[in-house]
Every structure is written in C-alpha cells, then in structure tokens.
Amino acid sequence: MGLADQVNEWLLSEALGEPKLEQLFYRLCIKLLGIGIPISRARLNWPTLHPLFRAEMISWDRENREATLDHFNHQDSNTEAWQASPLRHMLENDLKILRRRLTGPGRLVDFRLLEGLAADGFTDYLALRTEFKQPGKGIESRGSGIIAIWACDRDGGFTEEDLSILQEIQRSLALVSKSIIQQQITTNIVETYLGRQAGRSVLEGNIRLGDGATTKALVWYSDLRGSTHLTASLPSDDFLALLNDYFECAARPAIRAGGEVLAFIGDAVLIVFPMETRAEGEQLAGKVLQATAESFEMRNAVNAVRRERGEAEIAFGIGLNVGKVVFGNIGVPERLAFTVIGSTVTEVERIEKLTKTLDVTVLATARVAELLPGRWSSVGAHELAGVADKVELFTPQDCGGTALKAAAE
C-alpha cells in the first residue's frame, strides 16, 4: 500500500467516528509530517450556513500543538484582504489547483499573502479545491466545498512525489470534511430556528407529535407595545427593522443570562430558563433581574439613535413567572412546533399585559420575587383572565426608576 493509500484509508476510518474537524485536520498534518511530507503551514477553508458567519477556516502551523478554528463574518467578504486573496481568485476563476513557488527560478509571488509567506521563509504554496455538489442553490452559489492549503519552508519546496500525495488525498479529505461540515450546518440551522435546547432535542430524535418532557422553569415573556399602530403607519421594511431592534433589546440580555428563546410570536418573545433546585433558582433569578435592567438600558440607547433618525421609538414590557412547563412537539404530524406550554406560560403572557396598565416595565409573580427577597415591591393583587383568584404581582425595587420606568406611549 502506497503512502497516499495509507492516508486515504486512515481518513475514511476517521469519518466513521464523530471527530471535530479541527482535531482531525491536526492529526492529518501530523500524519503527513510522519510520512515525510514537509508541510510547515496548513489551512482548511469552507463556506457555511450560519446567521453570523459566511465561512470557517482551520489553521495549523508546525510549531503548534493544536489546530484552531476561525470564523469569518458575512461582512468580511468586502475586506481588502479577501478581495486580494488567492482563494477568491480560485473561486472566481473556477480553479481546482493553485501552486506557487516562492523561491528559486520558478518564483511567482502574485498575491499579497504570498509576499508575506515568502518574507517569512516559506518556499512553496499549494491550494487544492474540491466542490461539494448539492441539490438546490444553498451555499453552492458561494463556492460550496473545501480548499486545502499546504505550504513548506524546505529548500526547493515540495517534490513531485509530495505534490502527488497531497493531490491524491484531497478527495478523501473532502469526503470526510463534507460529512462533518454538513452535520454542523444541520445543527446550526436547527438551533437557529428552534433554539439550542429544542434543536438538540429534535436532533436526538424527538420528532413525533406529543414528544416532550415536564420541567420547572423561569419563564420570560415580552411584548412590543403599540404594534398595531406601528404596523399600520410604517412601511414593511421599517417595521421589520424596528422589530429586529426590539428583539435585540428584549432577548439579547436574556440569552446572555442563559435563557433559551423558544418562540418569536408575532411581536412577542418567549424565553425559558430551566431550573431544578431552589439554590439554582435563586442564582438564576439574580441573573434574570439584571438582564431585565440591561434590556431597558439597551432600549434607551436604541431609542436615542432612533430619535436622531426621526424613527419611531420602541416600548415593551416583560413578565416573569416560575412553574412547571411542558417542552414538547405540538401541531400535526406533518408540521410540528417544538415549544413550551402550560399554565405558567399562559399566566406570564397575561401578566406582561398589565405592565402598561400599571405603568411599569417588569412584573413578576410571588414565585419569582421570593427567590430574591428584598429586591421586589408588591403592586397588589390583580385579576388575570382565566385565573380564579387574584394574583399578587411584584416589580423590581432597585430598577423601578430611570432604567425600568416605562417609556411614554
């Protein structure tokens, strides 16, 4: 068995496990060094489907003990570095191979990156591109596939045998990479649209109508105020921009505090914080209370910018409740939604509606307030639609002034 065959066999066996791609790429680099391929720098690039990132890259250098994973934001495609990169040149010209000698008689340094590599003592550069054929457009229109880049600093660069081995293992590397990348893209998409916990549950096979579990949770519900007027008075693009500003204020601090966004319901957002023990609940309640303050600080900052632009301002309330909830699939077998249901959720929606009536921005039940004694003030008992007895509600003591005072509607 030749050297290339040995590496191909090893790559295919690795694909049967569940390796992280950066770990596999690191081991591949070490294996190539072990069979005499003089690589001193390696990169693996691919486009991805992710709301924040357009592409990812694994970097390895000979002196490093591990490979690192980097992400490139969508806006990075307009940077000067990308516009002048050899990878962009390969994609735009549909090149499968780009080889440059960086020293000697055949020296060709026609990209800024290569100038830097040559200055650092590298002698040879080889980039190999393999496309992934996929149904539909998807990310194929942006160059779906991988680009593996190998560089060395040995005098004379790569030999013909080195180049042959690197090209022979490219298809196996692409096959293994595709398997891992597609799994990660699936996870990205599912978690983006369903949330982290719900997405994980779906990927674990809970995809039947009625699949679910009961747990105790702190539930956060927020609703945009004046949405009917805003919808009628604003162009659709302006209203969508306002909605996204609002959701950033209403959800971002809760996510940072460990909450899971389970649903955007029109112009409302439902977030859950699972909890098991009282000690866990007390710690969680402190984080959530701080997150509510941050939400309205963000609102104030966003509204200042919107006022300068002559745009409509944002107002919203937040309701908090603690109790048993059911995570599960509802709907019909052909179209399911993974969400949270139960009286705790029904109550918190109605509690939030009272924030406008009571001229506060945060209202919580006694079950929330008792987790942080001394941090809440009672606003009295109030009727909730569908609830037999009046429910005593609370608003934060130390956040009831400037930060949480309701904006004028």
N, C-alpha and C positions, 0 to 999 in steps of 0.2 A: 504493500500500500504506500503510495507516494505521500509527500508531506501535505500537499493540498487536500488529498483524500482524508488524511488523518484529522485535519482541522474541520473539514466538512462533516465528518462523522461525529466529531465532538459537538459541533454546533447543533446538529439535528437532535442529538441526545439531550442537550440542554433545553431545547424547545419543549420537551415532554414534561419538564418541571414547571415551576412558576417563578422564574428568575426576574429580578428587576433588570431593566435593560442596561442601566449604568454598571451594575455588577457584572453582567455577562460581558459587556464590552471591555471592562477592565481585565477580566480573565482571558479574553481573547487576545488582548495586547500582550499580556504576559506569555501566553502560549506561543504567539508569533515570535517573540524575542527568543523563547526557548528553542525554536527550530531554526534560528539563525537569521530571521528577517530583521534588519537593523532599524526598526522604527523607533523614533525618539519623540514623536508627537503624533497624536491621532484625534480625529473628531468624527462624530456621527451626527448628522443633521436630518430632520424630518419635519414636515408641516403637521399641524394637529388641529383638531376641532375643539376649541375651548373658548369660553366667553372672554377671557383675558389675554390669551396667548395665541399667536399665529404659528409659532414654530418652537421646536426644542432642539437642544444640542448637548451631546455628551462630550466632555473634554478629558483627554488623558495625556500626561507628559511622563516621560521615562522616570523622572525623579520622584513622582508622586506615588503614594501608596493606595490611591483610590481614584476612580473617575468621578467627575462632578457633572451634575445636570443643571443646565441653564435654560431659562425661558426667554422668549422674545415677544414683546407686546405687539399688538396689531399695528400700532403707530410706528414701530421700528422699521417697517418696510420703506419708510420715507427718509431714513437716515442716510447720511453721506457714505458711511461705511458699507451699508448694504448695497447702495447704488453702484459702488465701485468694487464690489466683491467678485471673486471668481465664481462663486456659487450662483449668483444672479446671472452671470454670463453663461453658465452652463444651462440654466433653466430657460433663458430667453432664446438660446440658440439650439436647444434640444441636443446637448452634448452628453454622451454617456461616459466619456473619459476626458480628463484634462490632466496632462502631465507637463511639468516644467522642471528643467534642470536649472538649479540656482547658482551653479558654479561651472567652470570649465568652458570648453569650446562651444558646447550647445546651449549655453546660458540664455534663458529667456525670462526676464522679470518684468511682466507687463501689467501687474496689479500692485496696488499699494501694500496689500497684505504680504505678497511675495517679497517685496523690497524689505519689509521688516524681518521676515524669516531669513532672508539671505544675510542681512546685517547681524542676525543672532547666531549665524554659523550653520544654518541648515543648508543642505546641498541638493536635496531632491524633494519634489512635491507631486503627489498623485491623488486625484479626486476621481471617484467612481460613483456613478449614479445609476440607480435601478428604480424604475417606476412600479407603482402598485396599480394594477388595473382594477377599477371598482365600478359597480353599477351606478348610474346616475352621474351627476356632476360632483357633488360633495366637495372634497378638498382636491380632487384630481385637477381641477382647473388652476390650482395654485401649485402644482408640481408634486402631487402625491407620490411618495416613495422615500427612499433614503439616499443620502450622499455620504459615503465613507471617504475620509481624507487621511492620507498617510504621508508623513514626512520623515526624513532621516538626516543625520548630520555626519554620516560616514563619508570619507573622501571617495569621490567617484559616484556617490549616490547609490540608488538601487541597481542591482544587477538584473539582467533579463529574467533570471530564474525568480528573483524576488517579485518582480512585476507580474510574472505569470501566476505565482501562487496567490498574490493579493487579488488578481482578477478572477481566479478560479474559485475563491471562497466567497466572492461577492454575492452570488445568488443565494447561497445558504445563509449568509448573514442577513440578506434582505428578507428571506422567508421567515427566519426566526424573529427578526425585528418587526415584521408585519404582524405576526401573531401577538406579540407583546403590545405593540402600539395600538392595534385595533381593540384589544381588551381595555386599554387605558382610555381610549376615546369613548368606548361604550360607557365606562364608568363616569367619565367627565359629563357626558350628555345626560345620563340618567340622574346623576346627583345635581346637575344644574337645573333640570326641570322638576325633579321630585324632592330635592333636598338630600342631605347626606345620609340621615338615618333611614328615610323612606327608600332612597335609592339603593342603599345596601340591602335592605330587606327584600326588595324586588329582585336584585341580582342573586340573592341567596335562594330564590325560587318561590317566594310568597306572592304568586301572581294569580291566585284564584279568588273569585268573589267570596268574601267573608273571611279570608285570611287576616288575622290580626291578633293583637295582644292588649291586655289591660295594664296600665301602669299609672303611677301617681306623677303629676307634673304641675309645674307653674306655667300658666298659660298667659300669653301677652297678645292683646288684640288692639289694633289701631285702625282708625278710620279717618279718611280725609273729610274735612268739613267744607260745605258749600260746593260739593262736586256737581250737583245738578246745574247750578248757575254757571260753574266753570265750563262744563261740557257744552252748554248752550251758547256761551259767549266767546269761547276760544276756538281758533282753528285746530283741527285734529292734531297737527304736528306740535303746536304749542301746548296742547293739553297733555299729550304724551310726554313731552319734556318736563312739564310740571309734575306729572305722576312719578317720573323717574327721580326727580329731585326729592319729592315727598317720600318715596320708598327708601331712598338712601338715608334720609333722616330718621324715618320710623323703624327701619330694620337693621341698619348697619351696626349701631351700638349693641343691639340685642344679639346679633350674630357674634360680635366680639366677646360678649359675655357668656357665650356658649349655647345660645339658643339656636333652634332649627326652624327655618321658615318652612312651614308646611303648605301654605297656600297664599296666593295673592287673589283675593276675592273682589273683583272689580277694583275699587279704590281702597280696599281694606287689606290688612296683612295679619295673618295668624301665625304666631311663633310659640313653640313649646320648649320647656326646659325640664326634661325628665329628672326626677329626684326619687330617692328611696328612703333615706333616713332623715330624721329631723335635723341632725347636725349638718347634713348635706343641704337641706332646705334653708337653714339659717345662712350658710355661706353663699348659697345661690341667691337668696333674697337681697343680700347686700350688693352683689354684682348687678342684679336687675335694677335695684333702686338707683344705683349710679348710672346705669345705662339709660334710664328714663331721663335723667338730668342731661346726659350727653345728647340725647335725641333732640331736646329742645334748644340746647346750645347750638347744635347743627342747624336746626330750623331758623334760629335767629340770624346765623351767619348767611344761610342761603337766602333768606328774605331780604337781607341788606343788599345782596347782589341783585336780586330780582327787582327791588325798588329802584336801584340805579338804572336798570334797563327798562323801567316802566312796565314791568311784567306783574301779573297777579301774584300775590303772596300766598304762602302755604299755612294752613291751620289744621291741626289734628288733635285728637285725644288718644289716651292709652288706658285700657282697662287691664287689670291683673286679677287672676284668680288661681286658687290651688285646689286640686281634687283629682279624682280618678278620671282618666280618659281612656278611650279605646283607639289605638292605632290600628288601621286596617283598610282593606280594599272595599270600596263601595261603588255602586254603579250597576252595569250589566256586564256579563262575561266578555263581550266584545270591546267594551270601553270602560276601563276601571280608573278610579282615582284613589291614590293612597293618601289618606288624610286622618285627622283626629276628630272624634265625635264624642258626645256625651253631655250631660247637664252642665258640667264645668265650662264647656265651650259655649253652650247656649247662654249661660249666665254672663260670661265675660263680654260677649257682644252687647248685651243689654246694659251692662254696667258702663261700658265705654260711651254709650249714647248719652248717659247722664252727665258726662264731663262738661258738655256745653250748657246744659240746664243749670248746673251748679257752679259754672264759671271757674272750673279748674281744668287742668290738663291730664292729671293722673288720678284714677280712682282704683281702689283695691278692696277686696273683701277682708273680713277679720282673719281669715285663714292665712292671708299674706301678711297682714300687719303684725300678727302675733309672732311671726318668725323674727321680727326686728322690733322688740318693744321699745317705746320711747322715740321712735322715728316717724310715727304717723299720728295724725289728728283725725278724730271722728267728724264726719259731716252729717251724722244722723242716719236713721233707718229710712230706707226708701223702697218703694214698690218696684218690682221687676215683673214685666209681663210674663205670665205663665208660672210664676213662683207664688205659692200660697201666702207665705209670711214676708213681711218687710225684711230687707237685708241691710244691716249696718255697713256703711262704706267709709273708707278712710282715704286721706290724701297725704302726701309726704309733708312732714313738718319743715325740714330744712331746705326743701326745694320748692316750697309753695310760693316764693316771692318772685324775684326777677326771672330766674331761669325757667320756672314752670308756669308762670302766670299766663293764662290763656290770651292769645292774640285777639285783638278786636276783630269781630267778624263783620 
